[in-house]
Amino acid sequence: MKKILFTALVLFLFVLSFSSAITDISSAKQLKDLQTVTVKGIVTVEPGPFDVNIIFLQDKTAGINLYYRGGEFKDVKRGDLVEARGYIWTHRNNTELVLESDNPSHYYKILSHNNTLPNPLEIKTSEINDEKYEGLYVKTKGKIVEIDKYDVRKIYIDDGSGKGMVFIRENTGINSSLFKVGINMEVIGVLGQYMSIHELWPRDMNDILVDDVFPPEVKTYALKENSILVQFNELLNPKSVIMNKSVRILKANIKNIEFLRNNTMLKIDLENIPEKSKLVLRALSDKNENKMAMKIIPLDKEKDSYKNRVLFDNNHGQTAGNADWVINGGYSDFADAAKKIGLKVEEIKEDIDKDILQMYKVFIIPEPNKPFKKEEIEAILTFVKNGGSLFIIADHGNSDRNGNGWDSPRIFNTFVEEFGFRFVGDDLEEAPLDHIYEHEITKNIKRIGVWNGSSIKILKDNVKVLIANSENKPYMVVTTYGNGKVVAIGDSSPFDDGTGDSGDLLHNGWQWGDDAQLAINTIKYLVK
């Protein structure tokens, strides 16, 4: 009996040691989907730039994308030597090593820190399209020959060998507006694939070097109290900003000019703002001394006020998976409805901060799939406390569309308890909902639907329930915080108009019942 047990133990240890043996990445990528493998390599992309559950490893043979389904890579940094175990999977033609958070045999561990990164492999722009380089840390340069007019994140460069795509992914902090057709671009990053398209993915702005031959451009502007806020597409040279010379206001005196957001914004304080005026900008330059020609911006005290401006978040996975909650996609009818009542609607594809938010009266966050940074949460709370209006749109529990372990209820619950409620993360489905309570938001509202949404738990007495289901579980609420207003709803489908990327499974709730009118009523209440 003892001999049998000993033999079984030896066999078990042999199988365990064999199954945990390290496979070089090149060989691992040749395995069939769902085959389990253990690899080891240097981290070339840390968690964060592409998502909290995505990193890239590279050894002497190849590079690979690691995807942690339902979890996140913690404490992993660029240059770490990491061992990881999971299974091979082909996701939209991109080969990945998938780690399942609920699989006890899957793991990652950091073996050492601060290792030297491999030198990026220098390739031609045409070789961006070569599948043999997928997953590798590479470098290339060429002239920008095309920028997709529908998606400025898609940039095509060509060194004469043929064009390849540089794709700017969310969360990288890379400002796409800096890039123009005709300038040279040098890029470092990793190669990936999305469906039939091969792409080069830079990690941050330090991975890109471009000719700077274009002067700064005004992205947007707003009037707030006795100030004019002007956002530029790049940082300004402070020496070029001279009060009442390079920056002038007709019919008004400038008291002070302040630089915000790393010198990409100007706050121009006036003694008073006339009903009608003009902002004159002349010879403002960037850090490379590229100078603007004279630009004259007509100002209307009412029309250009921050009170008439709405900002949609598009930097936290609003297009992940089947989601398409953006103003040129599934929420386009929502955006158009706001414009029809005289509001200026814009979106943000970069980190949120207090300087950006002060240019708007209403901030709308449609179902995020990536968590907010601590600094972003602080900016949101400050925005509302100072009189801003926030519209929070969540979804049902387990609606984690990018597999990073964060669904919208969990993401919002990192800060909404401050307002006096939290999302339960359950799954409501009812159309029409049974209870609609009297409020100006619900005026003339009779039929509202929820198609897989979360209920809301009330934590403070000042939170009022607007809509609830047949079991009286709150579904939409309103409250105040400091000098501002907060409205929250547990489903993104009512405001989805069914448009978006082909292949997305969208639900046209906008045309159902009074869903569209509910959105309009909410916006009117928040800008009031």
N, C-alpha and C positions, 0 to 999 in steps of 0.2 A: 504493500500500500504506500509506504514511504517513498519507494522507488518511483511509483507512478506519479505521486505528487511532485517529486523532484523533477522528473522528466517534463511534466506539464509546466512547472515554473520556468525551467530552462527554455522551453519552447515559447512560452509567453514573452519572456525577456528578449528572445531572439527576434520574434515578430515585432515587438515594440521598438527595438533598436533599428530594425530594418525599415519600419514604417516612418520613423523619425529621421532617417538618413537625409542629409542635405543633397538636394538635386540642383545642378546649375540651372540658372534661369532660362537659358536657351533650350535646354532639354525639357524643362517644365512646360514651356510654351508649346511644345510639340504634342503634349498629352491631349487626350480627348476631354471634352467637357465633363465635369463632375468627378474627374479623377483627383484624388487627394495627393498633395505634395508639400514638402517642406523646402523653403528656399532661404537664402541668406544674401544680403547685399547692403550697399551704402544708400542711405536715403538721399535722393536727388530732389524730391518734392516733399516737403513736410505737410502735415495736416493744416488746413486753413485756406491756402490759395485756391484750391479746387473744391474743397469741402472738408469738414472735420473728420470724415471717414474715408478719405482718399489720400494715399501716399504713393510714391514711386520708389522702387528699389532697383539697383543696378549692380551686377557683379562683372567679372571679366568677360562674360559671354554674351550678356544681353541686359535689357531693362524691362520692367513689368509694372503695371498699374495694380496696386492692392486696394481692394474695396471691402470695408468692414461693414457688413450688412447688419443694421440694427444697433450699431455701436459707434465708437469714435476712438481714434488713435490719440492717446493721452501721453504727454511728456516726450513725444517723438519730435526730434529736431533734424534739420538738414545736416548731413554729415554723420549721423548716427549709423552704427552697424546694427542691423536688425535681422533677426530670424523670425520667420512667420510660417504658419501652417494653415492651409485651407484647400480649396479645390479650384481647378481651372474652369473658367467660364468665358464664353464668347458673348459679350454684351454689345449688340448693335455693331458687330464685326470688330470690336475692340477686345483683345485678349486680356483677361483680368485674373488675378488670384483673389478669390472671394473668401473672406473669413465670416462665419456666421456667429453672431454674439451668443446664440443659445446652443451652440455645438461645443461640448466640453473638450473635444479633441482639437479644436481650432485655437490658435493662440498667436501672439506676437510677443517678442521680448527684445529689449535693447541690450546688446552685447557690449557696446562701447560707444563713447561720445567723441565728438570733435575730430573725426577722421577726415582726411583730405578727400574732397570730391574728385571723381574721375574727370579728366579733361573732356570738355564737350567735343563730340565727334564733329568735325567740320564737313558739311555736306553742301551740295548744290541745291538751289531752290526747287528744281524739278524732283530731287530725291526726297523732298517732303512727302511725295506721293508713293514712295517705295515702302511696301509693307515690311520689308526685312529690317527696317530701322524702328519699327513701332516699339514704344516703351523706352527708347534710348534718350540720353541727355545729349543734345546736339546744338550746333551753332551754324547759322547761315546768314547771308546778307544779299540784298538785291534792291531793286527799285520798286516802289509801290506803283503797281500798274492798274489796280482796281480796288475799290472799296464798295462792298455790297450796299446798294442804296436803301434796301429794306432792313439791313442789319449791319451797322457800322463796326460790329465786332469782327466781321469777316474781312480780312485784309489780304490781298494777293500781292506777292512780291516775285520778282523775276530777275535773275542775274544773267539772262541770256540763254540759259539752258531749258527754260520752261517755267511757268508760274506754279507756285505752291501757296497754300493758305496758312496764314497766321490767324489763329482764333483767340480772341480775348475772353477768357472765362470769368464768370462771376467771382467776386471776392478777391480778385488780384489787385484791385486798386489802380489798375491801368486806365488812364484817361484816353479813350479812343478819339476824342476830338482833336488831339495833337497831331494826328496822322493825316496826310494829304497825298493824293495821287501826284507822282512826279518826284517825290523825295526818296532818298536812300534810307534803308532800314537794315540794321544788324540785329539779329534776334538769337537769344539763347533760350532753350526750353526743352520740353520732352515731346516726343511725337505720339500722337494718339489717332484714333479713328472713330468716326461717327457715321454709321451706315456705310455708304460707299465713298465717303470723303475722308482723306487723310489730312490731319491738321497738326500744326506746330503750336504748342501751348506754352507761352511764357508764364513765369510764376509771379512776377511783380515788375514794376517799372524799371528796376535795375537790370532786368534782362533785355531791355530794349535800348538801342542807340539809334537815333534818327537825326538826319539833317534838320537843323532848325533855321528855316529860311522864311517862315511865316510869322507875322506879327501877332500879338494877342488879339483875341476876339471876345466880344461880350456874349456870354451864354444866356443870361437872364438878369432882370432887375426888378426891384419893387420899392415902393414908398412905404415907410413906416414911421408914424409920428412925424418928427421933424428931421428925418434922415432918408437918404437914398442908399439902398444896398445894391451893389453891382457885382455880379459874379463873372469871372473871366475863365476861359478854357485852359489857361496856364498861369503860372506865377509871374507877377510883374516885377520889374526892377524898381525898387522904392525911390531911387534917385530921379526917375522919370516922372514921378507923381508930384506935381507942384501945384499947390492950392492957388486957385484963381488964374492959373496960366495953362498948364496942361489939363487941368480939371476945372471947368467953370459951370456955373448955373446961371442962366439968364433970368433976370428979375429977382435974384436972391443972393444973399451973402453966405459964403461958406465959413463956418466957425472952426471946423476940424475935419481931418481925414484920418481914418483908422484902417489899418490893414488887418484882415481876418483870413483864416483858413490858409496859412502858409503863403500869404501874399497873393492868393487867387481871388480875394474879395476886397472891395472897398466899401467902407461905411462912411458916407459923406454927410456930416451934420450941418444943418442950416439953421439960421435964425428963425425962419418960417418957410413953409412950402407954399408957393402960389398955387392957385387953382389950375393954371396952365403955365408951363415953363419948358425949358429945354436944357438937357445935359450935354455939354460940349466936351469931348475927349480929343486931345490932340497930342500926337507924338509920344504916347505911352509906349514903353518898350518892355520886352521880356529880358531874361537874364543874359541873352546873347545879343542884345541891342537891336533886335528887330522891332522897328517902330510902326505903330499904327498911323494910318492917315487920319485926317480929321473925321470924327464920327459924331453926328448930332442925333440925340435921342429925344423925341417929343415926350413930355411928361404931363400926365393928367392926374390930378390929385385923387380923384375918385376911381377912375378906371385902373390906374396902376397901383392902387393900394394893396398891401398884403392881404387885406380883408377879403379881396376878391380872388384869391389864389389858392389852388388845391394841389397838393403833392401826393402822388401815388408811389409807394415803395416798390421797386423792382430790383432789389439787390439781395434778397433773402430767399432765393429758390422759388420765386413765383411762377417759373416755367418748368419746374422739376417734374419729371414723369408725365402724367396726364394733365398737370396744372397748366393754365395759360391765363393767369389773372393779371393781365397787363393791358395798358390803355390802347395798344394796337393789336390786341388779341381778344381773348374772351371777355374782357371788361371794356371793349371799345364803345359799346352802346352806353355803358355807365358814364364813361368819360364824355361822350358826345352830349348826354343829357345835362351834365354839369356845365358844359360850354353853352348850351342853349339858354341857360338862365343867367348868362353873363359872366361866368367864372373862367379864369385862365387855369388850364389844367396842364401839369407837367409831371414827369416821373424822375426818380433818382435811381442811378445804377452804381452808386458808390456809398461808402459808409456815411451814416447819418451823424450829423453833429448839430450843436445848438445854433451855429451861425447860418447853416442852410435852412433850418426849420423856422428861424425868425422871419424868413421871407414869405411865409405862408400862414394862412389862417387855419386851414384844415389839412391834416396829415392822415392819409388812408393807408392802412396796412392790410392788403388782401393776403390771406392764408400763407404765411411764411413757412418755408421748409428748411431754413438754415437759422441757427440761433443768433440772437443779437449779441454784440460785444458789450462788455460792461459800460464802456464809454457811450455807446449808442443808447443804452437803456437810460443812463443818466440824462442824456440830451432829450429823450422823449418825455421823461418825467418833468424836466425843467420847462420844456415847451408847453405842456399842459398847465403846469402850475402858474406860468406867466400869462395865461389867457388863451393858449392855443386849443384847438378842437381836434380830437383824435377819434377816428372810426376804425375799430378793430373787427376784422372779419376772420373767424376761425373755421374749423371743420371738425369732423368726427374724430374720435380717438382711433389710433392706429392708422392715421392717414399720412404715414411717413412715406412721401413719394420718392425720396432719393436714398432711402435706406440708411440714414445716418443716425437713427435712433431718436430723432427729434420730429414729432408731429406738431402741428400748429397749437393744440391745447398746451402741450408741454412748453413750447417756446413762449407763448404768451404768459403762462403762469410764472415765468421768471420775473415778471414785474406787475401783472395786473392786480395782484392782491393789494398793492399800494392804493388802488382805486376802490377796493372794497368788494371784489368778487374774484372768482377763479373758474376756469373751465373744467367741467367734470371729466371730459374725455370719453363720454359714452357715445351711443349711436342712435340718434332720434331720426324717425322717418314718419312724416305725417303731412298730408296736403288735402285740404287746408288745415292749418293749426287751429286748435279749439278756442284759445283764449287770446283776445286782443284788447289791451287795456287803454284807457283814454289818455292821450297825450298829443301834442302837436305833431309829433313824428307819425303817429298812427291815425291822424285825421283822414277820414274817408277810406281807410284801409279795412278791407273785409276778408280778403282771401290771400293768405301767405303760406308758402310751402317750405318744408325742410326735407331735403333728400340726402340723408346721412349727415347729420350734424351733431354738435355737442350741446348738451344742456349747460347751464351756468349756475354755480352755487353762490348765493348771496352771503357776504361776510359783514357788511355794514348797512345800517338802516337807511343811509342816504342813497342807496342804489334802488332805482325803481324798475320793476319788471314791465316791459312793454308788450311782449308776446310770450306765451307759454303753450305747451302742448296739452293734450287731453288729460294728462296726469298732473297738470299744473307745474311741470318742470320748466323753469325759465329758459327761454331761448334767445331773447333779445332784451338788453337792459340799457339804461341810461343813468349817468351820475355826473357829479362835478368833482373837480380836484383842484384845489387852489382857486385860481380865477378862470380855469378852463373847463371844458366839457369832454365827456367820454361816452361814446356809444359803442356797444359790442353786440355781435351776433354770432351764432354758433355754426353757420354754414356758409360756404362760398357760392353754392349753386344758385341761389335766388338772383344773383347779379351777373351770372354767366350768360352771355348771349349766344353761346354755341359756336363762336368763331375761334380760330386758332390754328396751330400747326396741324397739318394732316397727320392722322394717326392718333391724335389726342382724343380721349373719350370724354367729351364735354357734354354738359347738360344745359339746354336752353331754358333756364328758369326765368330769364328776363321777360319773356313773352307770356309767362304764366301768371294768372290772377293779378294781384296788385303789387307784385314784386318790384317792378320798375318804379312805380309811384312811391313805394317805401324808400327806395334809394334816393329819389329826388327829395322827398320830405326830410330825410335824414340830413342830406347836404344843406338844405335850406335852414334847418335848425342849427347846424354846426357853424354856418357862416354868419348867423344872426348876431 
